[in-house]
């Protein structure tokens, strides 16, 4: 059975999903840091580590978004 791979060229402008803004990515970064701190305070080190990993992902994504807008 053949697989059909769809890319943005097949979608109309209204159907394309815009990447999140750098500000939104940083909001998510701070949100996950807060989640991690809350989990640490309740003794959930594994849950906190998960949120720290998510925070790192959003931090890196925000840095990439910033680099993408530099000349």
PyMOL Python script that loads the backbone (N, CA, C, O; Angstrom):
from pymol import cmd

cmd.read_pdbstr("""\
ATOM      1  N   UNK A   1       0.853  -1.173   0.000  1.00  0.00           N
ATOM      2  CA  UNK A   1       0.000   0.000   0.000  1.00  0.00           C
ATOM      3  C   UNK A   1       0.895   1.231   0.000  1.00  0.00           C
ATOM      4  O   UNK A   1       1.779   1.342   0.849  1.00  0.00           O
ATOM      5  N   UNK A   2       0.689   2.147  -0.921  1.00  0.00           N
ATOM      6  CA  UNK A   2       1.512   3.349  -1.022  1.00  0.00           C
ATOM      7  C   UNK A   2       1.178   4.359   0.064  1.00  0.00           C
ATOM      8  O   UNK A   2       0.042   4.467   0.524  1.00  0.00           O
ATOM      9  N   UNK A   3       2.197   5.081   0.447  1.00  0.00           N
ATOM     10  CA  UNK A   3       1.990   6.131   1.448  1.00  0.00           C
ATOM     11  C   UNK A   3       2.024   7.479   0.752  1.00  0.00           C
ATOM     12  O   UNK A   3       2.860   7.725  -0.118  1.00  0.00           O
ATOM     13  N   UNK A   4       1.122   8.329   1.140  1.00  0.00           N
ATOM     14  CA  UNK A   4       1.074   9.670   0.575  1.00  0.00           C
ATOM     15  C   UNK A   4       1.592  10.638   1.631  1.00  0.00           C
ATOM     16  O   UNK A   4       1.034  10.735   2.724  1.00  0.00           O
ATOM     17  N   UNK A   5       2.648  11.342   1.302  1.00  0.00           N
ATOM     18  CA  UNK A   5       3.210  12.315   2.224  1.00  0.00           C
ATOM     19  C   UNK A   5       2.739  13.693   1.793  1.00  0.00           C
ATOM     20  O   UNK A   5       2.955  14.117   0.657  1.00  0.00           O
ATOM     21  N   UNK A   6       2.095  14.378   2.717  1.00  0.00           N
ATOM     22  CA  UNK A   6       1.569  15.700   2.414  1.00  0.00           C
ATOM     23  C   UNK A   6       2.508  16.750   2.999  1.00  0.00           C
ATOM     24  O   UNK A   6       2.963  16.624   4.136  1.00  0.00           O
ATOM     25  N   UNK A   7       2.786  17.762   2.230  1.00  0.00           N
ATOM     26  CA  UNK A   7       3.562  18.881   2.745  1.00  0.00           C
ATOM     27  C   UNK A   7       2.748  20.156   2.590  1.00  0.00           C
ATOM     28  O   UNK A   7       1.626  20.130   2.083  1.00  0.00           O
ATOM     29  N   UNK A   8       3.318  21.268   3.030  1.00  0.00           N
ATOM     30  CA  UNK A   8       2.582  22.538   3.011  1.00  0.00           C
ATOM     31  C   UNK A   8       2.192  22.988   1.615  1.00  0.00           C
ATOM     32  O   UNK A   8       1.279  23.802   1.480  1.00  0.00           O
ATOM     33  N   UNK A   9       2.843  22.495   0.573  1.00  0.00           N
ATOM     34  CA  UNK A   9       2.495  22.899  -0.780  1.00  0.00           C
ATOM     35  C   UNK A   9       1.101  22.415  -1.165  1.00  0.00           C
ATOM     36  O   UNK A   9       0.461  23.006  -2.035  1.00  0.00           O
ATOM     37  N   UNK A  10       0.631  21.362  -0.535  1.00  0.00           N
ATOM     38  CA  UNK A  10      -0.684  20.818  -0.847  1.00  0.00           C
ATOM     39  C   UNK A  10      -1.806  21.518  -0.081  1.00  0.00           C
ATOM     40  O   UNK A  10      -2.982  21.289  -0.364  1.00  0.00           O
ATOM     41  N   UNK A  11      -1.461  22.354   0.869  1.00  0.00           N
ATOM     42  CA  UNK A  11      -2.464  23.000   1.700  1.00  0.00           C
ATOM     43  C   UNK A  11      -2.684  24.438   1.259  1.00  0.00           C
ATOM     44  O   UNK A  11      -1.754  25.119   0.827  1.00  0.00           O
ATOM     45  N   UNK A  12      -3.916  24.886   1.373  1.00  0.00           N
ATOM     46  CA  UNK A  12      -4.185  26.295   1.084  1.00  0.00           C
ATOM     47  C   UNK A  12      -3.626  27.137   2.227  1.00  0.00           C
ATOM     48  O   UNK A  12      -3.295  26.613   3.291  1.00  0.00           O
ATOM     49  N   UNK A  13      -3.526  28.431   2.003  1.00  0.00           N
ATOM     50  CA  UNK A  13      -2.982  29.311   3.042  1.00  0.00           C
ATOM     51  C   UNK A  13      -3.759  29.197   4.348  1.00  0.00           C
ATOM     52  O   UNK A  13      -3.160  29.217   5.423  1.00  0.00           O
ATOM     53  N   UNK A  14      -5.075  29.077   4.274  1.00  0.00           N
ATOM     54  CA  UNK A  14      -5.888  29.013   5.487  1.00  0.00           C
ATOM     55  C   UNK A  14      -5.701  27.698   6.234  1.00  0.00           C
ATOM     56  O   UNK A  14      -5.995  27.623   7.427  1.00  0.00           O
ATOM     57  N   UNK A  15      -5.222  26.670   5.564  1.00  0.00           N
ATOM     58  CA  UNK A  15      -5.034  25.373   6.202  1.00  0.00           C
ATOM     59  C   UNK A  15      -3.645  25.213   6.818  1.00  0.00           C
ATOM     60  O   UNK A  15      -3.443  24.321   7.641  1.00  0.00           O
ATOM     61  N   UNK A  16      -2.704  26.042   6.446  1.00  0.00           N
ATOM     62  CA  UNK A  16      -1.344  25.937   6.976  1.00  0.00           C
ATOM     63  C   UNK A  16      -1.322  26.373   8.431  1.00  0.00           C
ATOM     64  O   UNK A  16      -2.010  27.313   8.829  1.00  0.00           O
ATOM     65  N   UNK A  17      -0.531  25.684   9.198  1.00  0.00           N
ATOM     66  CA  UNK A  17      -0.395  26.010  10.610  1.00  0.00           C
ATOM     67  C   UNK A  17       0.888  26.809  10.785  1.00  0.00           C
ATOM     68  O   UNK A  17       1.975  26.349  10.437  1.00  0.00           O
ATOM     69  N   UNK A  18       0.746  27.998  11.322  1.00  0.00           N
ATOM     70  CA  UNK A  18       1.914  28.847  11.546  1.00  0.00           C
ATOM     71  C   UNK A  18       2.696  28.324  12.748  1.00  0.00           C
ATOM     72  O   UNK A  18       2.099  27.879  13.729  1.00  0.00           O
ATOM     73  N   UNK A  19       4.007  28.373  12.682  1.00  0.00           N
ATOM     74  CA  UNK A  19       4.794  27.948  13.841  1.00  0.00           C
ATOM     75  C   UNK A  19       4.554  28.905  15.007  1.00  0.00           C
ATOM     76  O   UNK A  19       4.260  30.081  14.794  1.00  0.00           O
ATOM     77  N   UNK A  20       4.678  28.411  16.224  1.00  0.00           N
ATOM     78  CA  UNK A  20       4.454  29.291  17.370  1.00  0.00           C
ATOM     79  C   UNK A  20       5.484  30.418  17.404  1.00  0.00           C
ATOM     80  O   UNK A  20       6.624  30.252  16.970  1.00  0.00           O
ATOM     81  N   UNK A  21       5.064  31.550  17.922  1.00  0.00           N
ATOM     82  CA  UNK A  21       5.973  32.696  18.016  1.00  0.00           C
ATOM     83  C   UNK A  21       7.025  32.426  19.085  1.00  0.00           C
ATOM     84  O   UNK A  21       6.849  31.570  19.952  1.00  0.00           O
ATOM     85  N   UNK A  22       8.111  33.168  19.005  1.00  0.00           N
ATOM     86  CA  UNK A  22       9.176  33.036  19.997  1.00  0.00           C
ATOM     87  C   UNK A  22       8.629  33.347  21.391  1.00  0.00           C
ATOM     88  O   UNK A  22       8.995  32.686  22.364  1.00  0.00           O
ATOM     89  N   UNK A  23       7.756  34.349  21.488  1.00  0.00           N
ATOM     90  CA  UNK A  23       7.175  34.711  22.777  1.00  0.00           C
ATOM     91  C   UNK A  23       6.353  33.563  23.348  1.00  0.00           C
ATOM     92  O   UNK A  23       6.418  33.280  24.545  1.00  0.00           O
ATOM     93  N   UNK A  24       5.581  32.904  22.492  1.00  0.00           N
ATOM     94  CA  UNK A  24       4.768  31.770  22.948  1.00  0.00           C
ATOM     95  C   UNK A  24       5.659  30.616  23.392  1.00  0.00           C
ATOM     96  O   UNK A  24       5.358  29.946  24.380  1.00  0.00           O
ATOM     97  N   UNK A  25       6.746  30.381  22.674  1.00  0.00           N
ATOM     98  CA  UNK A  25       7.678  29.323  23.059  1.00  0.00           C
ATOM     99  C   UNK A  25       8.306  29.620  24.417  1.00  0.00           C
ATOM    100  O   UNK A  25       8.470  28.718  25.239  1.00  0.00           O
ATOM    101  N   UNK A  26       8.658  30.884  24.652  1.00  0.00           N
ATOM    102  CA  UNK A  26       9.228  31.250  25.951  1.00  0.00           C
ATOM    103  C   UNK A  26       8.186  31.153  27.064  1.00  0.00           C
ATOM    104  O   UNK A  26       8.518  30.798  28.195  1.00  0.00           O
ATOM    105  N   UNK A  27       6.926  31.469  26.747  1.00  0.00           N
ATOM    106  CA  UNK A  27       5.851  31.282  27.731  1.00  0.00           C
ATOM    107  C   UNK A  27       5.752  29.821  28.138  1.00  0.00           C
ATOM    108  O   UNK A  27       5.626  29.502  29.320  1.00  0.00           O
ATOM    109  N   UNK A  28       5.810  28.932  27.146  1.00  0.00           N
ATOM    110  CA  UNK A  28       5.742  27.492  27.439  1.00  0.00           C
ATOM    111  C   UNK A  28       6.950  27.042  28.256  1.00  0.00           C
ATOM    112  O   UNK A  28       6.824  26.200  29.146  1.00  0.00           O
ATOM    113  N   UNK A  29       8.131  27.608  27.952  1.00  0.00           N
ATOM    114  CA  UNK A  29       9.351  27.322  28.709  1.00  0.00           C
ATOM    115  C   UNK A  29       9.138  27.653  30.185  1.00  0.00           C
ATOM    116  O   UNK A  29       9.391  26.821  31.056  1.00  0.00           O
ATOM    117  N   UNK A  30       8.670  28.880  30.464  1.00  0.00           N
ATOM    118  CA  UNK A  30       8.455  29.303  31.848  1.00  0.00           C
ATOM    119  C   UNK A  30       7.353  28.486  32.522  1.00  0.00           C
ATOM    120  O   UNK A  30       7.434  28.186  33.713  1.00  0.00           O
ATOM    121  N   UNK A  31       6.343  28.135  31.766  1.00  0.00           N
ATOM    122  CA  UNK A  31       5.246  27.324  32.289  1.00  0.00           C
ATOM    123  C   UNK A  31       5.770  25.970  32.778  1.00  0.00           C
ATOM    124  O   UNK A  31       5.419  25.524  33.870  1.00  0.00           O
ATOM    125  N   UNK A  32       6.602  25.323  31.973  1.00  0.00           N
ATOM    126  CA  UNK A  32       7.124  24.014  32.367  1.00  0.00           C
ATOM    127  C   UNK A  32       8.112  24.122  33.522  1.00  0.00           C
ATOM    128  O   UNK A  32       8.217  23.195  34.325  1.00  0.00           O
ATOM    129  N   UNK A  33       8.835  25.228  33.622  1.00  0.00           N
ATOM    130  CA  UNK A  33       9.689  25.429  34.798  1.00  0.00           C
ATOM    131  C   UNK A  33       8.836  25.521  36.062  1.00  0.00           C
ATOM    132  O   UNK A  33       9.186  24.954  37.097  1.00  0.00           O
ATOM    133  N   UNK A  34       7.716  26.238  35.972  1.00  0.00           N
ATOM    134  CA  UNK A  34       6.808  26.331  37.130  1.00  0.00           C
ATOM    135  C   UNK A  34       6.233  24.965  37.483  1.00  0.00           C
ATOM    136  O   UNK A  34       6.145  24.612  38.659  1.00  0.00           O
ATOM    137  N   UNK A  35       5.839  24.193  36.467  1.00  0.00           N
ATOM    138  CA  UNK A  35       5.324  22.847  36.721  1.00  0.00           C
ATOM    139  C   UNK A  35       6.376  22.003  37.433  1.00  0.00           C
ATOM    140  O   UNK A  35       6.066  21.288  38.386  1.00  0.00           O
ATOM    141  N   UNK A  36       7.619  22.090  36.969  1.00  0.00           N
ATOM    142  CA  UNK A  36       8.704  21.307  37.571  1.00  0.00           C
ATOM    143  C   UNK A  36       8.911  21.708  39.029  1.00  0.00           C
ATOM    144  O   UNK A  36       9.069  20.846  39.894  1.00  0.00           O
ATOM    145  N   UNK A  37       8.911  23.003  39.302  1.00  0.00           N
ATOM    146  CA  UNK A  37       9.088  23.472  40.678  1.00  0.00           C
ATOM    147  C   UNK A  37       7.967  22.965  41.579  1.00  0.00           C
ATOM    148  O   UNK A  37       8.209  22.577  42.722  1.00  0.00           O
ATOM    149  N   UNK A  38       6.745  22.970  41.065  1.00  0.00           N
ATOM    150  CA  UNK A  38       5.613  22.472  41.847  1.00  0.00           C
ATOM    151  C   UNK A  38       5.770  20.982  42.138  1.00  0.00           C
ATOM    152  O   UNK A  38       5.472  20.526  43.242  1.00  0.00           O
ATOM    153  N   UNK A  39       6.237  20.233  41.152  1.00  0.00           N
ATOM    154  CA  UNK A  39       6.410  18.792  41.354  1.00  0.00           C
ATOM    155  C   UNK A  39       7.553  18.499  42.311  1.00  0.00           C
ATOM    156  O   UNK A  39       7.472  17.555  43.098  1.00  0.00           O
ATOM    157  N   UNK A  40       8.615  19.290  42.259  1.00  0.00           N
ATOM    158  CA  UNK A  40       9.724  19.126  43.203  1.00  0.00           C
ATOM    159  C   UNK A  40       9.221  19.345  44.626  1.00  0.00           C
ATOM    160  O   UNK A  40       9.599  18.616  45.542  1.00  0.00           O
ATOM    161  N   UNK A  41       8.370  20.349  44.807  1.00  0.00           N
ATOM    162  CA  UNK A  41       7.873  20.668  46.149  1.00  0.00           C
ATOM    163  C   UNK A  41       7.009  19.552  46.729  1.00  0.00           C
ATOM    164  O   UNK A  41       6.862  19.450  47.947  1.00  0.00           O
ATOM    165  N   UNK A  42       6.436  18.713  45.859  1.00  0.00           N
ATOM    166  CA  UNK A  42       5.628  17.587  46.345  1.00  0.00           C
ATOM    167  C   UNK A  42       6.418  16.282  46.367  1.00  0.00           C
ATOM    168  O   UNK A  42       5.886  15.232  46.725  1.00  0.00           O
ATOM    169  N   UNK A  43       7.710  16.357  45.975  1.00  0.00           N
ATOM    170  CA  UNK A  43       8.552  15.166  46.009  1.00  0.00           C
ATOM    171  C   UNK A  43       8.530  14.338  44.740  1.00  0.00           C
ATOM    172  O   UNK A  43       9.083  13.238  44.717  1.00  0.00           O
ATOM    173  N   UNK A  44       7.907  14.835  43.688  1.00  0.00           N
ATOM    174  CA  UNK A  44       7.819  14.096  42.423  1.00  0.00           C
ATOM    175  C   UNK A  44       9.007  14.458  41.531  1.00  0.00           C
ATOM    176  O   UNK A  44       8.891  15.288  40.629  1.00  0.00           O
ATOM    177  N   UNK A  45      10.145  13.826  41.794  1.00  0.00           N
ATOM    178  CA  UNK A  45      11.362  14.147  41.039  1.00  0.00           C
ATOM    179  C   UNK A  45      11.275  13.689  39.592  1.00  0.00           C
ATOM    180  O   UNK A  45      11.793  14.360  38.699  1.00  0.00           O
ATOM    181  N   UNK A  46      10.631  12.566  39.349  1.00  0.00           N
ATOM    182  CA  UNK A  46      10.515  12.055  37.976  1.00  0.00           C
ATOM    183  C   UNK A  46       9.613  12.968  37.149  1.00  0.00           C
ATOM    184  O   UNK A  46       9.943  13.304  36.012  1.00  0.00           O
ATOM    185  N   UNK A  47       8.489  13.364  37.711  1.00  0.00           N
ATOM    186  CA  UNK A  47       7.606  14.293  37.015  1.00  0.00           C
ATOM    187  C   UNK A  47       8.287  15.625  36.756  1.00  0.00           C
ATOM    188  O   UNK A  47       8.112  16.227  35.696  1.00  0.00           O
ATOM    189  N   UNK A  48       9.069  16.085  37.736  1.00  0.00           N
ATOM    190  CA  UNK A  48       9.800  17.341  37.570  1.00  0.00           C
ATOM    191  C   UNK A  48      10.813  17.223  36.446  1.00  0.00           C
ATOM    192  O   UNK A  48      10.955  18.146  35.645  1.00  0.00           O
ATOM    193  N   UNK A  49      11.515  16.112  36.372  1.00  0.00           N
ATOM    194  CA  UNK A  49      12.500  15.916  35.301  1.00  0.00           C
ATOM    195  C   UNK A  49      11.824  15.970  33.935  1.00  0.00           C
ATOM    196  O   UNK A  49      12.372  16.527  32.984  1.00  0.00           O
ATOM    197  N   UNK A  50      10.633  15.389  33.846  1.00  0.00           N
ATOM    198  CA  UNK A  50       9.886  15.443  32.592  1.00  0.00           C
ATOM    199  C   UNK A  50       9.594  16.892  32.204  1.00  0.00           C
ATOM    200  O   UNK A  50       9.760  17.278  31.047  1.00  0.00           O
ATOM    201  N   UNK A  51       9.161  17.683  33.172  1.00  0.00           N
ATOM    202  CA  UNK A  51       8.866  19.087  32.874  1.00  0.00           C
ATOM    203  C   UNK A  51      10.130  19.878  32.565  1.00  0.00           C
ATOM    204  O   UNK A  51      10.102  20.779  31.727  1.00  0.00           O
ATOM    205  N   UNK A  52      11.236  19.558  33.227  1.00  0.00           N
ATOM    206  CA  UNK A  52      12.499  20.226  32.889  1.00  0.00           C
ATOM    207  C   UNK A  52      12.910  19.909  31.455  1.00  0.00           C
ATOM    208  O   UNK A  52      13.423  20.777  30.749  1.00  0.00           O
ATOM    209  N   UNK A  53      12.686  18.676  31.027  1.00  0.00           N
ATOM    210  CA  UNK A  53      13.013  18.304  29.649  1.00  0.00           C
ATOM    211  C   UNK A  53      12.122  19.052  28.660  1.00  0.00           C
ATOM    212  O   UNK A  53      12.592  19.509  27.618  1.00  0.00           O
ATOM    213  N   UNK A  54      10.842  19.176  28.988  1.00  0.00           N
ATOM    214  CA  UNK A  54       9.943  19.953  28.126  1.00  0.00           C
ATOM    215  C   UNK A  54      10.383  21.419  28.092  1.00  0.00           C
ATOM    216  O   UNK A  54      10.392  22.043  27.031  1.00  0.00           O
ATOM    217  N   UNK A  55      10.745  21.960  29.245  1.00  0.00           N
ATOM    218  CA  UNK A  55      11.205  23.350  29.299  1.00  0.00           C
ATOM    219  C   UNK A  55      12.422  23.542  28.408  1.00  0.00           C
ATOM    220  O   UNK A  55      12.507  24.528  27.675  1.00  0.00           O
ATOM    221  N   UNK A  56      13.360  22.611  28.466  1.00  0.00           N
ATOM    222  CA  UNK A  56      14.554  22.715  27.633  1.00  0.00           C
ATOM    223  C   UNK A  56      14.186  22.696  26.150  1.00  0.00           C
ATOM    224  O   UNK A  56      14.755  23.445  25.356  1.00  0.00           O
ATOM    225  N   UNK A  57      13.246  21.850  25.787  1.00  0.00           N
ATOM    226  CA  UNK A  57      12.799  21.785  24.396  1.00  0.00           C
ATOM    227  C   UNK A  57      12.275  23.146  23.933  1.00  0.00           C
ATOM    228  O   UNK A  57      12.642  23.625  22.860  1.00  0.00           O
ATOM    229  N   UNK A  58      11.422  23.761  24.744  1.00  0.00           N
ATOM    230  CA  UNK A  58      10.844  25.044  24.351  1.00  0.00           C
ATOM    231  C   UNK A  58      11.894  26.150  24.341  1.00  0.00           C
ATOM    232  O   UNK A  58      11.823  27.064  23.519  1.00  0.00           O
ATOM    233  N   UNK A  59      12.868  26.076  25.249  1.00  0.00           N
ATOM    234  CA  UNK A  59      13.950  27.056  25.256  1.00  0.00           C
ATOM    235  C   UNK A  59      14.768  26.956  23.974  1.00  0.00           C
ATOM    236  O   UNK A  59      15.084  27.969  23.350  1.00  0.00           O
ATOM    237  N   UNK A  60      15.108  25.732  23.585  1.00  0.00           N
ATOM    238  CA  UNK A  60      15.874  25.531  22.347  1.00  0.00           C
ATOM    239  C   UNK A  60      15.064  25.964  21.123  1.00  0.00           C
ATOM    240  O   UNK A  60      15.605  26.566  20.196  1.00  0.00           O
ATOM    241  N   UNK A  61      13.787  25.657  21.128  1.00  0.00           N
ATOM    242  CA  UNK A  61      12.929  26.061  20.006  1.00  0.00           C
ATOM    243  C   UNK A  61      12.860  27.581  19.895  1.00  0.00           C
ATOM    244  O   UNK A  61      12.874  28.126  18.791  1.00  0.00           O
ATOM    245  N   UNK A  62      12.786  28.267  21.038  1.00  0.00           N
ATOM    246  CA  UNK A  62      12.757  29.731  21.023  1.00  0.00           C
ATOM    247  C   UNK A  62      14.076  30.286  20.496  1.00  0.00           C
ATOM    248  O   UNK A  62      14.083  31.272  19.759  1.00  0.00           O
ATOM    249  N   UNK A  63      15.187  29.662  20.866  1.00  0.00           N
ATOM    250  CA  UNK A  63      16.492  30.107  20.371  1.00  0.00           C
ATOM    251  C   UNK A  63      16.587  29.905  18.864  1.00  0.00           C
ATOM    252  O   UNK A  63      17.124  30.756  18.155  1.00  0.00           O
ATOM    253  N   UNK A  64      16.069  28.786  18.371  1.00  0.00           N
ATOM    254  CA  UNK A  64      16.070  28.537  16.927  1.00  0.00           C
ATOM    255  C   UNK A  64      15.188  29.551  16.202  1.00  0.00           C
ATOM    256  O   UNK A  64      15.533  30.012  15.114  1.00  0.00           O
ATOM    257  N   UNK A  65      14.060  29.893  16.797  1.00  0.00           N
ATOM    258  CA  UNK A  65      13.162  30.879  16.186  1.00  0.00           C
ATOM    259  C   UNK A  65      13.846  32.239  16.110  1.00  0.00           C
ATOM    260  O   UNK A  65      13.681  32.967  15.132  1.00  0.00           O
ATOM    261  N   UNK A  66      14.608  32.578  17.134  1.00  0.00           N
ATOM    262  CA  UNK A  66      15.328  33.853  17.131  1.00  0.00           C
ATOM    263  C   UNK A  66      16.407  33.837  16.051  1.00  0.00           C
ATOM    264  O   UNK A  66      16.570  34.814  15.320  1.00  0.00           O
ATOM    265  N   UNK A  67      17.142  32.732  15.950  1.00  0.00           N
ATOM    266  CA  UNK A  67      18.194  32.618  14.936  1.00  0.00           C
ATOM    267  C   UNK A  67      17.619  32.677  13.526  1.00  0.00           C
ATOM    268  O   UNK A  67      18.265  33.191  12.612  1.00  0.00           O
ATOM    269  N   UNK A  68      16.423  32.160  13.347  1.00  0.00           N
ATOM    270  CA  UNK A  68      15.799  32.139  12.021  1.00  0.00           C
ATOM    271  C   UNK A  68      15.471  33.546  11.528  1.00  0.00           C
ATOM    272  O   UNK A  68      15.373  33.777  10.322  1.00  0.00           O
ATOM    273  N   UNK A  69      15.304  34.475  12.449  1.00  0.00           N
ATOM    274  CA  UNK A  69      14.950  35.844  12.063  1.00  0.00           C
ATOM    275  C   UNK A  69      16.160  36.761  11.945  1.00  0.00           C
ATOM    276  O   UNK A  69      16.007  37.949  11.658  1.00  0.00           O
ATOM    277  N   UNK A  70      17.345  36.234  12.159  1.00  0.00           N
ATOM    278  CA  UNK A  70      18.563  37.044  12.008  1.00  0.00           C
ATOM    279  C   UNK A  70      19.029  37.001  10.566  1.00  0.00           C
ATOM    280  O   UNK A  70      18.866  35.990   9.883  1.00  0.00           O
ATOM    281  N   UNK A  71      19.619  38.115  10.099  1.00  0.00           N
ATOM    282  CA  UNK A  71      20.101  38.139   8.696  1.00  0.00           C
ATOM    283  C   UNK A  71      21.307  37.249   8.474  1.00  0.00           C
ATOM    284  O   UNK A  71      21.817  37.168   7.357  1.00  0.00           O
TER     285      UNK A  71
END
""", "prot")
cmd.dss("prot")
cmd.show_as("cartoon", "prot")
cmd.util.cbc("prot")
cmd.orient("prot")
